[in-house]
Amino acid sequence: MNLEGLTLKLVTDNLIEQLEGGKIYKIFMPTPNSLLLMVRRDRDTLALLADMGGGSPALYFPTKLPENPEVPPTLCMLLRKHLEEGRIAKISQSGLDRVITMEIDLLGASSKIITKKLIFELTGKNSNIIFVQDDVILDSLKHVNAAQSSYRIILPGKPYIAPPPQAGLNLLTTPAQEIAEAAGKLPSANISKALINVTTGIGKLTANELLTAADILPNKVGLEYHDIPRLTTAIENLQERMEQDEPVYALVSRTNQVKTILPMLPQNLEQGMQVKEFANINEAICFAMSLKPIQLPQHEQLQKIVTGEISKLTKKLDALENDLLTASDAEAQRMLADTIMANIYQIKKGQQSADLINIYDGEPVTVALSPILSPTENAQAYYKRYNKYKRAQTEVQLQLEATQEMLTYLASIEASLLTATTKSEIEEVTQELTAIGVIKEIGKKKSKAGWTKSQPLHIKLNSDTDLYIGKNNKQNDYVTFTIGGPNDLWFHTKDIPGSHIILKTTLPKATERDIDIACQLAGYFSKARNGSNIPVDCTKRRYVKKPSGSKPGFVIFTNNSTYYTTPDENLINELLK
């Protein structure tokens, strides 16, 4: 989980409300990378957990207290010595940076107030908790020496140097129009990057959401005059939301991890992402920390490989289309050659061009000539170019069709990755990519130990009806042509990569509800998962055919009806339990 500075503003506000004025009465370190503060305030007891492990730092009030080790670490003993019975005087965030400081007042000699600080740097893998007094480090969760960083040394006795502050306009305190105008003027690859660079506290996700709310494409270069008011309004709306007690939204990945938490309902979702709404930031963080990730170490790597291959083939497709456009000029080359031959005696060697009459339409035409070639040789050059273009047309067209076919197939593999949840399913995707040469095979007889052939998803709707769902191309073939009988119903999203679904029923005819559920599942197990009014084709299995030599998962079908569906997430989650 990676929280933007904007979201950490909500965390900071919550900490201020709950903890300022409270007294620290006990300190624990449940793990080497976490710190638990027990705080009393207004007769209430609160537990603040700072978890800096795993590259997903979090600062929150847990619903369940973690167990503590019998022997506390050295840092824990130091903090107990210095901070227990201290009063939390102030909690602040450094602008919209990912640094939150807790100032703790303690009574020193001669009843003098001494202020010490716990600085929480929630910066991903480099997250840290640093204990400071008078800008000198007393200790820290993680030590950083000169060999690890030339800019910041984090060791006891060294002066505390804050992380480099973000440069830019504060998204919450700067007038919205000033931000919009500044983003429009900043030279950048696109407006999304410009908005990120001109502000502090936001990343790509928030920037894209603001632009979507303003009806501006994130990849647009610069802003037009009429874009400024719309972006201004979107920023103002976000500023107002941040001042109110509004819900927050967690983006949950297909591997069951919260990617981030946003203060507005996201409209741009990556493949496999789901959105969950929470009443406040603490509930959202508690949910995020409670999740158990699905361990698919290969998945991210395969996703990058497929995405990269799709990008490469898309560029190749554009180049081939340009080549085809050039090759389409073949007939013009033959016309010019024929026109030269028909007017051969009007042309002399040394001319760079000749104004002739097109022998096919009788219209004047200027023919470019090579001065070092004879008229006949110029005509032959045009004939040669004509033959080259004609051959190229055929070759390019074949390459174009092959590239389009491969892109379609890779899109289906991408959809398979979207629904893969087991090692076996990941392995089968790996095999597909190896078979088409996208991944190099390591050894001809690679061991298959540790995994078994994956099985399609089986859902029993009732005593009469069963659904079978293929979650990759191999499963799709198995579901359709092995499990599916001639009269079973077959479902697949229309022109969208996704699962093959077979509906089997002992009833004379499938019920409308069962068909509706099958359509919803077809939409859910496709690249259109988060869409609405998703078109789904349905036909009897007997009308589905697999062309000879076609790739896994590829079929053709006839006699289909098309339904439109919007997956009900609650219903589907209930079915998948």
QUIHUVEN-V584641 format. One record per pair of residues at least 24 apart in sequence whose C-alpha atoms are under 6 Angstrom apart, sorted by the first residue. I is the first residue (numbers start at 1). J is the second residue. D is the distance in whole Angstrom. If there is no record, write none. Layout:
I|J|D  I|J|D
This chain:
1|56|5  1|258|6  1|259|5  1|260|5  2|260|5  3|260|5  4|201|6  4|202|6  5|96|5  5|97|5  5|98|5  5|201|4  6|201|5  16|91|6  20|88|5  20|89|6  20|90|6  21|88|5  21|89|6  22|87|6  22|88|6  23|85|6  23|86|6  23|87|4  24|84|5  24|85|5  24|86|6  25|84|5  25|85|5  27|80|6  30|68|4  52|127|6  55|124|5  55|125|4  56|124|6  57|122|5  60|282|6  96|201|5  97|201|6  98|122|5  135|159|6  135|160|5  136|160|5  166|200|6  168|198|5  168|199|4  168|200|5  169|199|4  169|200|6  170|199|6  170|200|5  172|239|6  176|232|5  176|235|6  176|236|6  177|232|5  180|228|6  180|232|6  184|222|5  184|223|5  190|219|5  190|220|5  190|221|4  191|218|6  191|220|6  191|221|5  191|222|6  192|218|5  210|234|6  247|278|6  247|279|5  247|280|6  248|277|6  248|278|5  248|280|6  249|276|6  249|277|5  250|275|6  250|276|5  251|275|5  255|293|6  255|294|5  256|293|5  256|294|6  257|293|6  258|288|5  272|418|5  327|389|5  327|393|5  330|386|5  330|389|5  330|390|6  333|382|5  333|386|5  334|383|6  334|386|6  337|379|5  337|382|5  337|383|6  340|379|6  349|374|5  412|497|5  415|497|6  415|498|6  415|526|6  415|527|6  416|471|6  416|472|5  419|471|6  424|451|5  424|452|6  424|454|5  425|454|6  464|505|5  464|506|5  465|504|6  465|505|4  466|503|6  466|504|5  467|502|6  467|503|5  468|501|6  468|502|5  469|501|5  470|499|5  470|500|5  471|499|6  473|552|5  473|553|4  474|552|6  476|500|5  476|553|6  477|553|5  486|541|5  486|542|4  487|540|5  487|541|6  488|540|6  488|541|6  489|539|6  489|540|5  489|541|6  490|538|6  490|539|5  490|540|6  490|541|5  491|537|6  491|538|5  492|522|6  492|536|6  492|537|5  493|535|6  493|536|4  493|537|6  494|535|5  494|536|5  494|537|6  497|526|6  498|525|6  498|526|4  499|525|6  520|565|6  520|567|5  524|567|6  532|566|5  533|564|5  533|565|5  533|566|5  534|564|5  534|565|5  535|563|6  535|564|5  536|562|5  536|563|5  537|561|6  537|562|4
